[in-house]
Amino acid sequence: MKLSRRHFLQQTALASLSTSISLTTGLAQAESTSGMRLILLGTAGGPTPKKNRAAPAQMIMTNDEAYLIDCGNGVAQQVVKAGIKLSAIRHVFLTHHHSDHNADYGNLMLLAWAADLNHRIDTYGPPPIKRMTQQFLALNDYDIQTRIHDEGRRPLKQLIHSHELRHDGVVMQNERMKVSAARVVHPPVTPAFAYRFDHQDKSIVISGDTTYSDNLVRLAHGADVLVHEIMHTASLDQLLATEPNATRLKEHLLASHSTAEQVGRVATRAKVKKLVLSHFVPGGYPYLDDKLWLDAVRPYFDGEIIVGSDLMEIQI
């Protein structure tokens, strides 16, 4: 059957329109499903290395851009184990200055730079993060200068831009992400911060180290995911039996970390959709089955609870 010129043009126009709609729909679907990937790089609490859990760190991915929260020992290796290139890191946030959260702050950027990092990294945290950055660069100046001259790398100090945080509020915002900080309760370290990441109407909150905090409840209100530290109080004595300064350490833990009841109360009052447990104390010894952590929180929060593990990924 021979098509008329008018019919041919009509069919061509319809085909073009269909293709355009299909492409637009596909792009919209890709954008709407890209969301955020939360990767728990390390879920132990405390500075000493553990056999079963890495030191505290989380990473949030939007497309191919990484936001890293805390830099416990071995964080660069955990990023690589997660299948993420170190050069994906653009922003680093420290919740506070305890060594289990900042021990590899400088090492992360030095190792990324020794691999393929060649762009600006912005780092955020309480004072003295600027002085820490300068001192780390000075400590490693011999290696840095050697690689600049021998391998033709850009000076590392030109790539790191540190921002000191003292107050609550929005600390970073670009076309993809808004990051807000709120001071939490972690004596004697002050300020200590929790962070909220908002992207495409989705939100992830990282508690940092804290006992019960109304400030955290406000920050986390309505969040899709709250990653919260947790302490199993019934197991503390067995843990502390291995510590020479057990009495003072127990006082610190009870004053500055969250019990299962406190975690559940925060999640309930904030009306979060999903609660992810991490920064476990005890984090290695004694070993506690996931069910014990879950059962400890369940009476206080009836939403979805996930017991975190190293390299676990959560898509929202």
N, C-alpha and C positions, 0 to 999 in steps of 0.2 A: 504494500500500500504506500503510495507516494504522499509524503507530508507536505502541506502547504507551508509557505514561508512564515505565515503568521503562527501556525501551530508549532513549527520548529522553534521560533523565537520564544513562544510561551513555555515550551518544554525546557528550553535552555535556561530561561529565567527562573523557573521552578527548581531546576536542579541546582542553580547557583544559590538560590535562597535556602534550599535544604542543606547545602554544604556549609553556608554561612551560619545557619542555626546550629548545625551539628558542632562546628568548631567553637562557636560561642558557648554552647552548653558544655562541651568538653573542657574548655578553659575555666568556666565557672565551677564545674565539678572538681577540677584539679585544685582550684584555689580554695574551695570550701572544704576539701578533704585534707589539704596540706597540714593545717593545724599546727600542733606542737608535738614533738617527741620528747618525752622525759626519759632520761637514762640515769639510773642510779649507779654511779661509778664505784662508790664505796659506801658501805652501810654500817661499819663498826663505829662504836663510840670510844673515845680515849686515844691517847697518843701512842701507846705501845702496839707494835705489829701483831696481828691476829692471823691464825692459820686459815680461818674460814671466811673472813670478811676483810675487805680493804678499808683504808682510812676514809673519812667522810668527804664526799664530793658528789655533786649532781651536775648534769648537763641537760640543757634544753635546746633542742634543735628546731629552727624554723627554716624550711628548705635546706640550704647548705650552710647556714650561719649558726654558730654555736655560742651559747651563753653558759659560762661555767660558774657554778656556785660552790665555793670552798675548794681548797687545794691540799688535801691531806697527802701524806707520804705515798709516793708511787702513782700520783694522779695521771701523769703523762702516759704511763704504760696502760692504765685503765682506759684512757681515751682510745688508744690504739687497739686494745682488745675489743672495744665496742665497735670497731670498724670505722672510726672517724679519723680523718686526717687532722694532724695537729694544726695545720694552717686554717682549718675551719673556725678556730677560736677567734672571736672578735671582742668579746666582753668577758671580764672576770670579776666576780663579786665575792668578797670575803664577808662572812657574817660577823666574825670577831677574831681576836688575836689570841687564840689558844693553838698550840702547835699541831693538834690533830686536824685543824682547819686551815692552817697557813704554812705548814712545814715545807711544802713544795710550790709555794706561790712563785718564787723566782725561778726555781728549777723548771717549772712548766714552760715558761716563756723562753728560757735559755735553750731547752731541748727542742722546742718548736722552731726556734730560730736556727738551730743547727740542722734541722730537717728542711722544711720548705716555707717557713714563715717569712713573709716579705711585706707585710702590711701593718697598719696601726692596730694596736690593742689598747682598749680602754679598761682600766682596772678601778674598782670601787671598793671602799671599805672604811672602817673607822680609822682615825689617826692611830699610829703614825705610818700609814701605808706609803706615803710619799718618801719618808726617810728610809723605810724598809727597802723600797725599790732602789733608791740611790745606793744604799749600803750593799745590797746584793750585787748590783752592777760593779761596784768597786771591788768586792770580794772576788769576782770572776773576771776582772779586767784583763788579766794575762791571757786567758783562753779567748775572751771576746776579741781582743786586739789581734791575737794570732790569726783567728778565723777571718777577721776583716781584711788583713793584709795578705794572707795566704790563699783564701778562698773567694775573695772579692765580695764579701757580704756587706750589706748596709749596717751601719752602727746600730746595735740593739737599743741603745738609749733613745734613739730617734723614734722608735716604734712604740714605746710604752708610755702611755699617758695616764697618770694616776689621779684619782679624785677622792678627796677625803670627805667622809660623811659624818655629820654630827646630829642631824635632826631628821624627823619623819618627813615623808613626802615623796613626790616623784623625783627620782634621781637620774633617770635616763629615758629618752623617748625619741624614736625615729619612726619612719613610715611603716615599720613592721611590728614594733614592740614598745610597750610602755612598762617601765620597771619602777615600782614604788617600794620604799623601805619604811619599816616601823621598828622602833626600839623595843626590845624585849628584856626579860628579867634574867640575868645570868651573872650574879655577883661572884667574885668582885670585879669581873671584867665589864667595863662600861666605856662607851656604848657598845652594845651587841645588837645586831639587827636581824630581822626577818625580811624576806623579799617577796614581792608579788609580781608575776609576769603576766601581762595581758596582751593577747594577740587574737585577732579575728573573733572577738566575743567569747574567747576561751581564757581561762586563767589557771595558773599554777602558783601555789604559795609554798615557800621553803621556810620552815620555822627557825632554822638555826638552833642554837642551844638556849633553852629557856625553861624556867618553871612556868606555872600557869600565868598567862599574860592577857589582860583585857585588850591591850594594844594589838596583840596577835589576833584576837577574835575579830576586832574591827577590820584589820587588814585582810583577813581571810574570808570575810562575809560573802557567801554565795559562790565561793571558788569551786571550780570543777575538780581540782586536786589540791589537797593539803598534804605535804610531806612533813611529818612531825617526828622529832626525836622521842624516844621512850626509854624508861627505866623500869626494870622488873624488880620491885623493892624486896620481894620475898627471896630473891637470889643474891642480894647484895652481900650478906654476911659471908657466903661461900666465896664470892669474889674477893672481898676485903681480907679474908684470911691469908691471902697471898701477898698482902701489901704491908710494908713495915710501918707506914703512917696511916693505919686503917681508921683510927678515930677521926682525925682531921679530914681525911678523904671522904668518909661517910657524911660528915657535916656539910662538906662542899656539895656532894651529890644531891643530898636532900634539899639543900637551899637553892640550887641553881639548875636542876633538871626536872623533867616532868614524869610523874607517875602515870600508870595506865589510866587511872581515873581522871587525872588532869587532862591528858590527851583527849580522852573521850568527851569531856566537858567542853573543851575548846572546839572540837569538831562539831558537836551538837549545837552549841550556841552560835557558831559561825555559819551553820547550815550549809556545810560543804557537801559536795556530791560524792566525793571519794576521798578516803583517808588512807595514806600510805605511811606505814611505820618504817622508821630508819634510825640511824645513829643509836644502835642498840647498846644498852648498858644493863647487864654484861654483854659484851659483843663477841666474846670468844670462849671465855671460861667463867662459870660453868656453861657448857653448851645447852641451849634451850631450844626445844622444838618449836616450829612455827605456830603450832596450835596453842602453846602456852601464851604466846604474845597475843594471839587473836582472842583467846578466852579472857585474857586480862582486860581487854578494852571493850569487848562486846556489851557488857552490862551498861556502858555509858554512852554508846553510839550505835544507832540501829541502821546506819547507812552502810555502803560498801567499804570493807576494810581489806587492804592488801598488806601482807607482811613482806617487806622489801628484801631483796637479795642483790648481790653485786651483779652489775650489767643487765639487770632487769629493765625492760623498755615498756613505757606506757604511752599510748597514742591518744591524744584528745583533739 
